Every structure is written in C-alpha cells, then in structure tokens.
Amino acid sequence: MTVLEDRIAMAESDDEITLDELFERIEKMPAPDGYKVEIVEGTVVMTPQRDTHWEIILDIVEQLRTMYPRKRVKSDVRVDYPGHLNGFASDVTVVAEEAARNAKGLWRHQDVEFVAEVISRSTAANDYGLKKAAYAQAEVPVYLIADPYQRRCHVYTNPKGDDYATETKVGFGDEVDLTATAVGLTLTTDEFPVD
C-alpha cells in the first residue's frame, strides 16, 4: 500500500472526517509536480496536467479576461460543492462580482457563475457525471466541458436538481455563444488543440 492509499484508507475509516481534514492530510503528503488534486465524492483524484489540457484552459481564461477582472477568474482553486465531500479545483471558474471568501478563506459555490472543465481520459467520468451533478445542485448557471478527444464543447445551462435542462454541443472551430447566459460573451474554439 502506498502512502497515499494508506492515508486515504485512514480517511475512509473515519466516518466523521471532514473535507478540510482530508485536504489537510493530502497537503502533508508529497504530491508529484504537475498534478492537480481534487476530492470528488470523498475520493482523492490526482490528475497530471497535459500540454493540450493547459492550452485549452489558458485559451478560455484569456478570452474571459477580455470581460472579467483577474480577481473573478480562477483556475485550480478549491471550491466546496454540494454532495458528499466535494472539494473541486475546477480548470476555470468565474465568481460573481460581489463574491467574497467564506470564514475558511474559500470561495463559496453560491457565488460561482461559470465553470469549465477540460477532459482528461482518467477523469472524464467525473466531469460528465459526479461533478456535473454537483455543479447543477450548486445552481452554477453555465458549465462548459471542453473535450479534446471528441473535438467538441458541451455547454450545460438551466440547472435543475442534479442535472442541467439544456445541453448544447459545439465542435472545436465553431463559436460557443454564451451571450444569453451569465457569462455574456462568445468563446472561440478554433485554437483549441485536440488529442
């Protein structure tokens, strides 16, 4: 058993563990450079950042920055979401203008207006499943998945319960029109790389 598996097992054996305690335990472990760590439904997920992944994230951030100040656009910053032990470090997050950090110094999911996730093969099921459900439960108005394997974006709007009422698919190379949403702009995807 690795150190990570041992610590996760310790966390799982304690019925009363909190998300903060789990993150504290993870922070004490040496995580490999270039990996992002999240907790999805109590499971620790470590994902290596790939070049394709980062280029798409940066492209989205740069486009959002044409409309939003830096303080509202986040990347890989922990936000706790509804559900069992959900502490996500989403690829891109936009918080509301009046957003403020909570007593723990974290952004509140109630203030999130937009989330984008770039698919990795190892985490695709979470992005399309558990994380999408948590974003919907949190009533995040716009959830965008950029999938370099499918060569398309999936835009989810109108959260209802643990799902979104509307899904729009847009191929890489086409524009993602978010002007009628909380985001209020159009994203271009012609420079998104593919895997």
Backbone hydrogen bonds, N-H to C=O, Kabsch-Sander energy under -0.5 kcal/mol:
donor,donor_aa,acceptor,acceptor_aa,energy
6,D,2,T,-2.6
7,R,3,V,-2.5
8,I,4,L,-2.5
9,A,5,E,-2.5
10,M,6,D,-2.1
11,A,7,R,-2.2
12,E,8,I,-2.7
13,S,9,A,-1.9
14,D,10,M,-0.8
14,D,11,A,-0.6
15,D,13,S,-0.9
17,I,14,D,-1.7
22,L,18,T,-2.1
23,F,19,L,-2.4
24,E,20,D,-2.4
25,R,21,E,-2.1
26,I,22,L,-2.1
27,E,23,F,-2.6
28,K,24,E,-1.0
29,M,25,R,-0.5
29,M,26,I,-1.4
31,A,29,M,-0.9
35,Y,32,P,-1.2
36,K,47,T,-2.9
38,E,45,V,-2.4
39,I,87,G,-2.3
40,V,43,T,-2.6
41,E,39,I,-0.5
42,G,85,L,-2.3
43,T,40,V,-1.8
45,V,38,E,-3.1
47,T,36,K,-2.6
47,T,45,V,-0.5
49,Q,34,G,-2.8
50,R,48,P,-0.6
54,W,50,R,-2.6
55,E,51,D,-2.6
56,I,52,T,-1.9
57,I,53,H,-2.2
58,L,54,W,-3.0
59,D,55,E,-2.2
60,I,56,I,-2.5
61,V,57,I,-2.7
62,E,58,L,-2.9
63,Q,59,D,-2.0
64,L,60,I,-2.6
65,R,61,V,-2.3
66,T,63,Q,-1.1
67,M,64,L,-1.9
68,Y,64,L,-2.7
72,R,69,P,-2.0
73,V,69,P,-0.7
73,V,70,R,-1.1
74,K,72,R,-0.6
74,K,93,T,-3.5
76,D,90,S,-2.8
79,V,88,F,-2.4
80,D,107,W,-0.6
81,Y,86,N,-2.5
85,L,83,G,-0.7
86,N,81,Y,-0.6
87,G,39,I,-2.1
87,G,85,L,-0.7
88,F,79,V,-2.0
88,F,86,N,-0.5
92,V,116,A,-1.9
93,T,74,K,-2.6
94,V,114,F,-2.4
95,V,72,R,-2.3
96,A,111,D,-2.8
99,A,96,A,-1.7
102,N,106,L,-3.3
105,G,102,N,-2.2
107,W,78,R,-0.7
108,R,100,A,-0.5
109,H,80,D,-0.5
111,D,108,R,-1.7
112,V,109,H,-1.4
113,E,94,V,-3.0
114,F,94,V,-1.3
115,V,142,V,-2.0
116,A,92,V,-2.5
117,E,144,L,-2.4
119,I,117,E,-0.5
119,I,146,A,-2.5
123,T,120,S,-1.0
124,A,120,S,-1.1
126,N,123,T,-0.5
127,D,123,T,-2.1
128,Y,124,A,-2.6
129,G,125,A,-1.2
131,K,126,N,-2.8
132,K,126,N,-0.8
133,A,129,G,-2.5
134,A,130,L,-2.1
135,Y,131,K,-2.8
136,A,132,K,-2.3
137,Q,133,A,-2.5
138,A,134,A,-2.0
139,E,136,A,-1.5
140,V,135,Y,-2.6
142,V,113,E,-0.7
143,Y,156,Y,-2.5
144,L,115,V,-3.0
145,I,154,H,-2.9
146,A,117,E,-2.6
146,A,144,L,-0.5
147,D,145,I,-0.6
147,D,152,R,-2.7
151,R,147,D,-1.5
152,R,147,D,-1.6
153,C,170,V,-3.5
154,H,145,I,-2.6
155,V,168,T,-3.1
156,Y,143,Y,-3.3
156,Y,154,H,-0.6
157,T,166,T,-2.2
158,N,141,P,-0.6
160,K,163,D,-3.4
163,D,160,K,-1.4
165,A,158,N,-2.8
166,T,157,T,-2.1
168,T,155,V,-2.4
170,V,153,C,-2.6
172,F,151,R,-2.7
173,G,174,D,-0.5
174,D,171,G,-2.3
176,V,187,L,-3.2
177,D,175,E,-0.8
178,L,176,V,-0.9
178,L,185,L,-1.6
181,T,178,L,-1.7
184,G,178,L,-1.7
187,L,176,V,-2.6
189,T,174,D,-0.6
192,F,189,T,-1.9
195,D,148,P,-1.9
